């Protein structure tokens, strides 16, 4: 089930890309919900995702 939360979190982050504040808020929520290794994986995904969306630089 936790993997579903991971996928859901990625989908939410993709949908709030337009707003730095919302993206940061959802990322903070993810840190509380995901398992440590999943959050580490999410951080790697976010770092790669930021390359496509430079206005999010500094969110991590």
N, CA, C and O atoms as a Tripos MOL2 file, in Angstrom:
@<TRIPOS>MOLECULE
protein
  240   239    60     0     0
PROTEIN
NO_CHARGES

@<TRIPOS>ATOM
      1 N           0.8170   -1.1910    0.0000 N.3       1 UNK1
      2 CA          0.0000    0.0000    0.0000 C.3       1 UNK1
      3 C           0.8660    1.2630    0.0000 C.2       1 UNK1
      4 O           0.4970    2.2710   -0.6020 O.2       1 UNK1
      5 N           1.9920    1.2070    0.6610 N.am      2 UNK2
      6 CA          2.8480    2.3880    0.7330 C.3       2 UNK2
      7 C           3.3090    2.8120   -0.6600 C.2       2 UNK2
      8 O           3.5000    4.0000   -0.9200 O.2       2 UNK2
      9 N           3.4820    1.8570   -1.5390 N.am      3 UNK3
     10 CA          3.9070    2.1940   -2.8970 C.3       3 UNK3
     11 C           2.8400    3.0240   -3.6040 C.2       3 UNK3
     12 O           3.1510    3.8830   -4.4290 O.2       3 UNK3
     13 N           1.5940    2.7590   -3.2750 N.am      4 UNK4
     14 CA          0.5020    3.5440   -3.8480 C.3       4 UNK4
     15 C           0.5940    4.9930   -3.3790 C.2       4 UNK4
     16 O           0.3270    5.9190   -4.1440 O.2       4 UNK4
     17 N           0.9670    5.1770   -2.1370 N.am      5 UNK5
     18 CA          1.1220    6.5310   -1.5980 C.3       5 UNK5
     19 C           2.2650    7.2390   -2.3230 C.2       5 UNK5
     20 O           2.1750    8.4310   -2.6160 O.2       5 UNK5
     21 N           3.3230    6.5140   -2.6050 N.am      6 UNK6
     22 CA          4.4590    7.0720   -3.3370 C.3       6 UNK6
     23 C           4.0160    7.5430   -4.7230 C.2       6 UNK6
     24 O           4.3310    8.6620   -5.1300 O.2       6 UNK6
     25 N           3.2960    6.7010   -5.4360 N.am      7 UNK7
     26 CA          2.8100    7.0570   -6.7760 C.3       7 UNK7
     27 C           1.8300    8.2250   -6.7070 C.2       7 UNK7
     28 O           1.8700    9.1270   -7.5430 O.2       7 UNK7
     29 N           0.9610    8.2020   -5.7180 N.am      8 UNK8
     30 CA         -0.0030    9.2870   -5.5410 C.3       8 UNK8
     31 C           0.7250   10.6130   -5.2910 C.2       8 UNK8
     32 O           0.3570   11.6490   -5.8460 O.2       8 UNK8
     33 N           1.7490   10.5650   -4.4590 N.am      9 UNK9
     34 CA          2.5260   11.7640   -4.1400 C.3       9 UNK9
     35 C           3.1750   12.3400   -5.3930 C.2       9 UNK9
     36 O           3.1630   13.5540   -5.5970 O.2       9 UNK9
     37 N           3.7420   11.4720   -6.2330 N.am     10 UNK10
     38 CA          4.3450   11.9460   -7.4780 C.3      10 UNK10
     39 C           3.2980   12.5990   -8.3750 C.2      10 UNK10
     40 O           3.5650   13.6300   -8.9910 O.2      10 UNK10
     41 N           2.1180   12.0110   -8.4500 N.am     11 UNK11
     42 CA          1.0460   12.5920   -9.2660 C.3      11 UNK11
     43 C           0.6350   13.9620   -8.7470 C.2      11 UNK11
     44 O           0.4330   14.8930   -9.5260 O.2      11 UNK11
     45 N           0.5130   14.0820   -7.4360 N.am     12 UNK12
     46 CA          0.1440   15.3690   -6.8410 C.3      12 UNK12
     47 C           1.2250   16.4070   -7.1370 C.2      12 UNK12
     48 O           0.9140   17.5400   -7.5040 O.2      12 UNK12
     49 N           2.4800   16.0260   -6.9800 N.am     13 UNK13
     50 CA          3.5730   16.9610   -7.2460 C.3      13 UNK13
     51 C           3.5600   17.4280   -8.7020 C.2      13 UNK13
     52 O           3.8200   18.5980   -8.9850 O.2      13 UNK13
     53 N           3.2610   16.5190   -9.6130 N.am     14 UNK14
     54 CA          3.1780   16.9030  -11.0280 C.3      14 UNK14
     55 C           2.0640   17.9200  -11.2540 C.2      14 UNK14
     56 O           2.1980   18.8190  -12.0840 O.2      14 UNK14
     57 N           0.9700   17.7790  -10.5180 N.am     15 UNK15
     58 CA         -0.1790   18.6680  -10.7070 C.3      15 UNK15
     59 C           0.0270   20.0530  -10.0970 C.2      15 UNK15
     60 O          -0.6140   21.0140  -10.5210 O.2      15 UNK15
     61 N           0.9060   20.1670   -9.1170 N.am     16 UNK16
     62 CA          1.1250   21.4710   -8.4720 C.3      16 UNK16
     63 C           2.4460   22.1120   -8.9070 C.2      16 UNK16
     64 O           2.9640   22.9980   -8.2280 O.2      16 UNK16
     65 N           2.9750   21.6660  -10.0200 N.am     17 UNK17
     66 CA          4.2330   22.1980  -10.5420 C.3      17 UNK17
     67 C           4.1740   23.7030  -10.7650 C.2      17 UNK17
     68 O           5.1960   24.3830  -10.6750 O.2      17 UNK17
     69 N           3.0120   24.2200  -11.0480 N.am     18 UNK18
     70 CA          2.8550   25.6450  -11.3540 C.3      18 UNK18
     71 C           3.1720   26.5470  -10.1670 C.2      18 UNK18
     72 O           3.4250   27.7380  -10.3480 O.2      18 UNK18
     73 N           3.1620   25.9880   -8.9390 N.am     19 UNK19
     74 CA          3.3430   26.8120   -7.7460 C.3      19 UNK19
     75 C           4.4750   26.2720   -6.8720 C.2      19 UNK19
     76 O           4.4190   25.1420   -6.3870 O.2      19 UNK19
     77 N           5.4960   27.0960   -6.6830 N.am     20 UNK20
     78 CA          6.6120   26.7120   -5.8180 C.3      20 UNK20
     79 C           6.1120   26.3890   -4.4120 C.2      20 UNK20
     80 O           6.5170   25.3840   -3.8260 O.2      20 UNK20
     81 N           5.2340   27.2360   -3.8680 N.am     21 UNK21
     82 CA          4.7500   27.0680   -2.4910 C.3      21 UNK21
     83 C           3.9610   25.7730   -2.3310 C.2      21 UNK21
     84 O           4.1570   25.0450   -1.3570 O.2      21 UNK21
     85 N           3.0760   25.4820   -3.2720 N.am     22 UNK22
     86 CA          2.2940   24.2460   -3.1870 C.3      22 UNK22
     87 C           3.1840   23.0210   -3.3490 C.2      22 UNK22
     88 O           3.0080   22.0190   -2.6550 O.2      22 UNK22
     89 N           4.1340   23.1060   -4.2650 N.am     23 UNK23
     90 CA          5.0590   21.9980   -4.4820 C.3      23 UNK23
     91 C           5.8210   21.7070   -3.1960 C.2      23 UNK23
     92 O           5.9530   20.5530   -2.7890 O.2      23 UNK23
     93 N           6.3190   22.7600   -2.5630 N.am     24 UNK24
     94 CA          7.0630   22.6140   -1.3030 C.3      24 UNK24
     95 C           6.1710   22.0270   -0.2120 C.2      24 UNK24
     96 O           6.6040   21.1590    0.5450 O.2      24 UNK24
     97 N           4.9310   22.4970   -0.1310 N.am     25 UNK25
     98 CA          3.9940   22.0110    0.8810 C.3      25 UNK25
     99 C           3.7240   20.5170    0.6960 C.2      25 UNK25
    100 O           3.7220   19.7590    1.6670 O.2      25 UNK25
    101 N           3.4990   20.1000   -0.5360 N.am     26 UNK26
    102 CA          3.2390   18.6830   -0.8080 C.3      26 UNK26
    103 C           4.4780   17.8360   -0.5500 C.2      26 UNK26
    104 O           4.3680   16.6980   -0.0940 O.2      26 UNK26
    105 N           5.6390   18.3770   -0.8340 N.am     27 UNK27
    106 CA          6.8790   17.6560   -0.5630 C.3      27 UNK27
    107 C           7.0830   17.4870    0.9410 C.2      27 UNK27
    108 O           7.5480   16.4410    1.3940 O.2      27 UNK27
    109 N           6.7370   18.5090    1.7070 N.am     28 UNK28
    110 CA          6.8180   18.4130    3.1660 C.3      28 UNK28
    111 C           5.8510   17.3630    3.7010 C.2      28 UNK28
    112 O           6.1960   16.6050    4.6070 O.2      28 UNK28
    113 N           4.6470   17.3150    3.1480 N.am     29 UNK29
    114 CA          3.6680   16.2950    3.5530 C.3      29 UNK29
    115 C           4.2100   14.9000    3.2650 C.2      29 UNK29
    116 O           4.0600   13.9820    4.0710 O.2      29 UNK29
    117 N           4.8380   14.7580    2.1120 N.am     30 UNK30
    118 CA          5.3790   13.4560    1.7160 C.3      30 UNK30
    119 C           6.4270   12.9730    2.7070 C.2      30 UNK30
    120 O           6.5270   11.7760    2.9760 O.2      30 UNK30
    121 N           7.2040   13.8960    3.2470 N.am     31 UNK31
    122 CA          8.2490   13.5030    4.1970 C.3      31 UNK31
    123 C           7.6640   12.8940    5.4650 C.2      31 UNK31
    124 O           8.3250   12.1110    6.1470 O.2      31 UNK31
    125 N           6.4280   13.2550    5.7760 N.am     32 UNK32
    126 CA          5.7740   12.7210    6.9720 C.3      32 UNK32
    127 C           5.0690   11.3960    6.7080 C.2      32 UNK32
    128 O           4.8660   10.6060    7.6300 O.2      32 UNK32
    129 N           4.6950   11.1500    5.4570 N.am     33 UNK33
    130 CA          3.8640    9.9920    5.1310 C.3      33 UNK33
    131 C           4.6720    8.8170    4.5840 C.2      33 UNK33
    132 O           4.3900    7.6610    4.9000 O.2      33 UNK33
    133 N           5.6680    9.1160    3.7700 N.am     34 UNK34
    134 CA          6.4170    8.0570    3.1020 C.3      34 UNK34
    135 C           7.4420    7.4150    4.0290 C.2      34 UNK34
    136 O           7.8970    8.0180    5.0020 O.2      34 UNK34
    137 N           7.7890    6.1840    3.7010 N.am     35 UNK35
    138 CA          8.8710    5.5040    4.4010 C.3      35 UNK35
    139 C          10.1880    6.1880    4.0320 C.2      35 UNK35
    140 O          10.2870    6.7980    2.9670 O.2      35 UNK35
    141 N          11.1940    6.0940    4.8940 N.am     36 UNK36
    142 CA         12.4500    6.8080    4.6300 C.3      36 UNK36
    143 C          13.0730    6.4940    3.2650 C.2      36 UNK36
    144 O          13.5290    7.4030    2.5720 O.2      36 UNK36
    145 N          13.0960    5.2230    2.8790 N.am     37 UNK37
    146 CA         13.7020    4.8900    1.5860 C.3      37 UNK37
    147 C          12.8510    5.3930    0.4210 C.2      37 UNK37
    148 O          13.3860    5.6990   -0.6450 O.2      37 UNK37
    149 N          11.5430    5.4820    0.6110 N.am     38 UNK38
    150 CA         10.6770    6.0250   -0.4350 C.3      38 UNK38
    151 C          10.8770    7.5330   -0.5590 C.2      38 UNK38
    152 O          10.8760    8.0790   -1.6620 O.2      38 UNK38
    153 N          11.0470    8.1910    0.5640 N.am     39 UNK39
    154 CA         11.2790    9.6370    0.5230 C.3      39 UNK39
    155 C          12.6120    9.9430   -0.1530 C.2      39 UNK39
    156 O          12.7220   10.9110   -0.9060 O.2      39 UNK39
    157 N          13.6240    9.1180    0.1140 N.am     40 UNK40
    158 CA         14.9130    9.2920   -0.5590 C.3      40 UNK40
    159 C          14.7550    9.1320   -2.0720 C.2      40 UNK40
    160 O          15.3330    9.8890   -2.8520 O.2      40 UNK40
    161 N          13.9670    8.1380   -2.4710 N.am     41 UNK41
    162 CA         13.7010    7.9190   -3.8910 C.3      41 UNK41
    163 C          12.9400    9.1060   -4.4870 C.2      41 UNK41
    164 O          13.1980    9.5150   -5.6190 O.2      41 UNK41
    165 N          12.0100    9.6470   -3.7170 N.am     42 UNK42
    166 CA         11.2400   10.8000   -4.1770 C.3      42 UNK42
    167 C          12.1450   12.0210   -4.3530 C.2      42 UNK42
    168 O          11.9760   12.7830   -5.3050 O.2      42 UNK42
    169 N          13.0930   12.2080   -3.4510 N.am     43 UNK43
    170 CA         14.0190   13.3420   -3.5720 C.3      43 UNK43
    171 C          14.8350   13.2420   -4.8590 C.2      43 UNK43
    172 O          15.0870   14.2490   -5.5210 O.2      43 UNK43
    173 N          15.2420   12.0300   -5.2060 N.am     44 UNK44
    174 CA         15.9770   11.8260   -6.4590 C.3      44 UNK44
    175 C          15.0810   12.1710   -7.6420 C.2      44 UNK44
    176 O          15.5150   12.8260   -8.5890 O.2      44 UNK44
    177 N          13.8260   11.7240   -7.5810 N.am     45 UNK45
    178 CA         12.8690   12.0310   -8.6500 C.3      45 UNK45
    179 C          12.6700   13.5450   -8.7620 C.2      45 UNK45
    180 O          12.6450   14.0910   -9.8650 O.2      45 UNK45
    181 N          12.5290   14.2150   -7.6260 N.am     46 UNK46
    182 CA         12.3120   15.6670   -7.6190 C.3      46 UNK46
    183 C          13.5160   16.3890   -8.2200 C.2      46 UNK46
    184 O          13.3460   17.3230   -9.0040 O.2      46 UNK46
    185 N          14.7120   15.9730   -7.8680 N.am     47 UNK47
    186 CA         15.9090   16.6150   -8.4160 C.3      47 UNK47
    187 C          15.9360   16.5110   -9.9390 C.2      47 UNK47
    188 O          16.2980   17.4680  -10.6230 O.2      47 UNK47
    189 N          15.5540   15.3560  -10.4660 N.am     48 UNK48
    190 CA         15.4910   15.1870  -11.9210 C.3      48 UNK48
    191 C          14.3430   15.9920  -12.5150 C.2      48 UNK48
    192 O          14.4760   16.5580  -13.6010 O.2      48 UNK48
    193 N          13.2360   16.0470  -11.8230 N.am     49 UNK49
    194 CA         12.0480   16.7670  -12.2940 C.3      49 UNK49
    195 C          12.3110   18.2730  -12.3560 C.2      49 UNK49
    196 O          11.8090   18.9590  -13.2460 O.2      49 UNK49
    197 N          13.0860   18.7710  -11.4250 N.am     50 UNK50
    198 CA         13.4090   20.2000  -11.3720 C.3      50 UNK50
    199 C          14.1830   20.6350  -12.6170 C.2      50 UNK50
    200 O          14.0900   21.7880  -13.0360 O.2      50 UNK50
    201 N          14.9420   19.7170  -13.2040 N.am     51 UNK51
    202 CA         15.6730   20.0600  -14.4320 C.3      51 UNK51
    203 C          14.7220   20.5070  -15.5370 C.2      51 UNK51
    204 O          15.0850   21.3430  -16.3640 O.2      51 UNK51
    205 N          13.5150   19.9600  -15.5570 N.am     52 UNK52
    206 CA         12.5180   20.3240  -16.5680 C.3      52 UNK52
    207 C          11.7130   21.5550  -16.1520 C.2      52 UNK52
    208 O          11.0830   22.2020  -16.9880 O.2      52 UNK52
    209 N          11.7370   21.8730  -14.8630 N.am     53 UNK53
    210 CA         10.9490   22.9800  -14.3170 C.3      53 UNK53
    211 C          11.8480   23.8470  -13.4310 C.2      53 UNK53
    212 O          11.7800   23.7630  -12.2050 O.2      53 UNK53
    213 N          12.6790   24.6700  -14.0430 N.am     54 UNK54
    214 CA         13.6790   25.4360  -13.2870 C.3      54 UNK54
    215 C          13.1100   26.4030  -12.2540 C.2      54 UNK54
    216 O          13.8370   26.8160  -11.3510 O.2      54 UNK54
    217 N          11.8480   26.7730  -12.3550 N.am     55 UNK55
    218 CA         11.2760   27.6810  -11.3510 C.3      55 UNK55
    219 C          11.1340   27.0010   -9.9840 C.2      55 UNK55
    220 O          10.8400   27.6610   -8.9870 O.2      55 UNK55
    221 N          11.3440   25.6790   -9.9440 N.am     56 UNK56
    222 CA         11.2600   24.9370   -8.6810 C.3      56 UNK56
    223 C          12.6220   24.7590   -8.0070 C.2      56 UNK56
    224 O          12.7190   24.1150   -6.9620 O.2      56 UNK56
    225 N          13.6570   25.3210   -8.5940 N.am     57 UNK57
    226 CA         14.9900   25.2040   -8.0000 C.3      57 UNK57
    227 C          14.9520   25.7810   -6.5900 C.2      57 UNK57
    228 O          14.4300   26.8730   -6.3660 O.2      57 UNK57
    229 N          15.5070   25.0420   -5.6530 N.am     58 UNK58
    230 CA         15.5390   25.4850   -4.2650 C.3      58 UNK58
    231 C          14.4660   24.8560   -3.4030 C.2      58 UNK58
    232 O          14.4100   25.1070   -2.1990 O.2      58 UNK58
    233 N          13.6150   24.0410   -4.0020 N.am     59 UNK59
    234 CA         12.5350   23.4250   -3.2410 C.3      59 UNK59
    235 C          13.0510   22.2900   -2.3510 C.2      59 UNK59
    236 O          12.4530   21.9780   -1.3220 O.2      59 UNK59
    237 N          14.1610   21.6790   -2.7560 N.am     60 UNK60
    238 CA         14.7010   20.5490   -1.9830 C.3      60 UNK60
    239 C          15.7070   21.0670   -0.9860 C.2      60 UNK60
    240 O          16.2860   20.2860   -0.2310 O.2      60 UNK60
@<TRIPOS>BOND
     1     1     2 1
     2     2     3 1
     3     3     4 2
     4     3     5 am
     5     5     6 1
     6     6     7 1
     7     7     8 2
     8     7     9 am
     9     9    10 1
    10    10    11 1
    11    11    12 2
    12    11    13 am
    13    13    14 1
    14    14    15 1
    15    15    16 2
    16    15    17 am
    17    17    18 1
    18    18    19 1
    19    19    20 2
    20    19    21 am
    21    21    22 1
    22    22    23 1
    23    23    24 2
    24    23    25 am
    25    25    26 1
    26    26    27 1
    27    27    28 2
    28    27    29 am
    29    29    30 1
    30    30    31 1
    31    31    32 2
    32    31    33 am
    33    33    34 1
    34    34    35 1
    35    35    36 2
    36    35    37 am
    37    37    38 1
    38    38    39 1
    39    39    40 2
    40    39    41 am
    41    41    42 1
    42    42    43 1
    43    43    44 2
    44    43    45 am
    45    45    46 1
    46    46    47 1
    47    47    48 2
    48    47    49 am
    49    49    50 1
    50    50    51 1
    51    51    52 2
    52    51    53 am
    53    53    54 1
    54    54    55 1
    55    55    56 2
    56    55    57 am
    57    57    58 1
    58    58    59 1
    59    59    60 2
    60    59    61 am
    61    61    62 1
    62    62    63 1
    63    63    64 2
    64    63    65 am
    65    65    66 1
    66    66    67 1
    67    67    68 2
    68    67    69 am
    69    69    70 1
    70    70    71 1
    71    71    72 2
    72    71    73 am
    73    73    74 1
    74    74    75 1
    75    75    76 2
    76    75    77 am
    77    77    78 1
    78    78    79 1
    79    79    80 2
    80    79    81 am
    81    81    82 1
    82    82    83 1
    83    83    84 2
    84    83    85 am
    85    85    86 1
    86    86    87 1
    87    87    88 2
    88    87    89 am
    89    89    90 1
    90    90    91 1
    91    91    92 2
    92    91    93 am
    93    93    94 1
    94    94    95 1
    95    95    96 2
    96    95    97 am
    97    97    98 1
    98    98    99 1
    99    99   100 2
   100    99   101 am
   101   101   102 1
   102   102   103 1
   103   103   104 2
   104   103   105 am
   105   105   106 1
   106   106   107 1
   107   107   108 2
   108   107   109 am
   109   109   110 1
   110   110   111 1
   111   111   112 2
   112   111   113 am
   113   113   114 1
   114   114   115 1
   115   115   116 2
   116   115   117 am
   117   117   118 1
   118   118   119 1
   119   119   120 2
   120   119   121 am
   121   121   122 1
   122   122   123 1
   123   123   124 2
   124   123   125 am
   125   125   126 1
   126   126   127 1
   127   127   128 2
   128   127   129 am
   129   129   130 1
   130   130   131 1
   131   131   132 2
   132   131   133 am
   133   133   134 1
   134   134   135 1
   135   135   136 2
   136   135   137 am
   137   137   138 1
   138   138   139 1
   139   139   140 2
   140   139   141 am
   141   141   142 1
   142   142   143 1
   143   143   144 2
   144   143   145 am
   145   145   146 1
   146   146   147 1
   147   147   148 2
   148   147   149 am
   149   149   150 1
   150   150   151 1
   151   151   152 2
   152   151   153 am
   153   153   154 1
   154   154   155 1
   155   155   156 2
   156   155   157 am
   157   157   158 1
   158   158   159 1
   159   159   160 2
   160   159   161 am
   161   161   162 1
   162   162   163 1
   163   163   164 2
   164   163   165 am
   165   165   166 1
   166   166   167 1
   167   167   168 2
   168   167   169 am
   169   169   170 1
   170   170   171 1
   171   171   172 2
   172   171   173 am
   173   173   174 1
   174   174   175 1
   175   175   176 2
   176   175   177 am
   177   177   178 1
   178   178   179 1
   179   179   180 2
   180   179   181 am
   181   181   182 1
   182   182   183 1
   183   183   184 2
   184   183   185 am
   185   185   186 1
   186   186   187 1
   187   187   188 2
   188   187   189 am
   189   189   190 1
   190   190   191 1
   191   191   192 2
   192   191   193 am
   193   193   194 1
   194   194   195 1
   195   195   196 2
   196   195   197 am
   197   197   198 1
   198   198   199 1
   199   199   200 2
   200   199   201 am
   201   201   202 1
   202   202   203 1
   203   203   204 2
   204   203   205 am
   205   205   206 1
   206   206   207 1
   207   207   208 2
   208   207   209 am
   209   209   210 1
   210   210   211 1
   211   211   212 2
   212   211   213 am
   213   213   214 1
   214   214   215 1
   215   215   216 2
   216   215   217 am
   217   217   218 1
   218   218   219 1
   219   219   220 2
   220   219   221 am
   221   221   222 1
   222   222   223 1
   223   223   224 2
   224   223   225 am
   225   225   226 1
   226   226   227 1
   227   227   228 2
   228   227   229 am
   229   229   230 1
   230   230   231 1
   231   231   232 2
   232   231   233 am
   233   233   234 1
   234   234   235 1
   235   235   236 2
   236   235   237 am
   237   237   238 1
   238   238   239 1
   239   239   240 2
@<TRIPOS>SUBSTRUCTURE
     1 UNK1         2 RESIDUE 1 A UNK
     2 UNK2         6 RESIDUE 1 A UNK
     3 UNK3        10 RESIDUE 1 A UNK
     4 UNK4        14 RESIDUE 1 A UNK
     5 UNK5        18 RESIDUE 1 A UNK
     6 UNK6        22 RESIDUE 1 A UNK
     7 UNK7        26 RESIDUE 1 A UNK
     8 UNK8        30 RESIDUE 1 A UNK
     9 UNK9        34 RESIDUE 1 A UNK
    10 UNK10       38 RESIDUE 1 A UNK
    11 UNK11       42 RESIDUE 1 A UNK
    12 UNK12       46 RESIDUE 1 A UNK
    13 UNK13       50 RESIDUE 1 A UNK
    14 UNK14       54 RESIDUE 1 A UNK
    15 UNK15       58 RESIDUE 1 A UNK
    16 UNK16       62 RESIDUE 1 A UNK
    17 UNK17       66 RESIDUE 1 A UNK
    18 UNK18       70 RESIDUE 1 A UNK
    19 UNK19       74 RESIDUE 1 A UNK
    20 UNK20       78 RESIDUE 1 A UNK
    21 UNK21       82 RESIDUE 1 A UNK
    22 UNK22       86 RESIDUE 1 A UNK
    23 UNK23       90 RESIDUE 1 A UNK
    24 UNK24       94 RESIDUE 1 A UNK
    25 UNK25       98 RESIDUE 1 A UNK
    26 UNK26      102 RESIDUE 1 A UNK
    27 UNK27      106 RESIDUE 1 A UNK
    28 UNK28      110 RESIDUE 1 A UNK
    29 UNK29      114 RESIDUE 1 A UNK
    30 UNK30      118 RESIDUE 1 A UNK
    31 UNK31      122 RESIDUE 1 A UNK
    32 UNK32      126 RESIDUE 1 A UNK
    33 UNK33      130 RESIDUE 1 A UNK
    34 UNK34      134 RESIDUE 1 A UNK
    35 UNK35      138 RESIDUE 1 A UNK
    36 UNK36      142 RESIDUE 1 A UNK
    37 UNK37      146 RESIDUE 1 A UNK
    38 UNK38      150 RESIDUE 1 A UNK
    39 UNK39      154 RESIDUE 1 A UNK
    40 UNK40      158 RESIDUE 1 A UNK
    41 UNK41      162 RESIDUE 1 A UNK
    42 UNK42      166 RESIDUE 1 A UNK
    43 UNK43      170 RESIDUE 1 A UNK
    44 UNK44      174 RESIDUE 1 A UNK
    45 UNK45      178 RESIDUE 1 A UNK
    46 UNK46      182 RESIDUE 1 A UNK
    47 UNK47      186 RESIDUE 1 A UNK
    48 UNK48      190 RESIDUE 1 A UNK
    49 UNK49      194 RESIDUE 1 A UNK
    50 UNK50      198 RESIDUE 1 A UNK
    51 UNK51      202 RESIDUE 1 A UNK
    52 UNK52      206 RESIDUE 1 A UNK
    53 UNK53      210 RESIDUE 1 A UNK
    54 UNK54      214 RESIDUE 1 A UNK
    55 UNK55      218 RESIDUE 1 A UNK
    56 UNK56      222 RESIDUE 1 A UNK
    57 UNK57      226 RESIDUE 1 A UNK
    58 UNK58      230 RESIDUE 1 A UNK
    59 UNK59      234 RESIDUE 1 A UNK
    60 UNK60      238 RESIDUE 1 A UNK
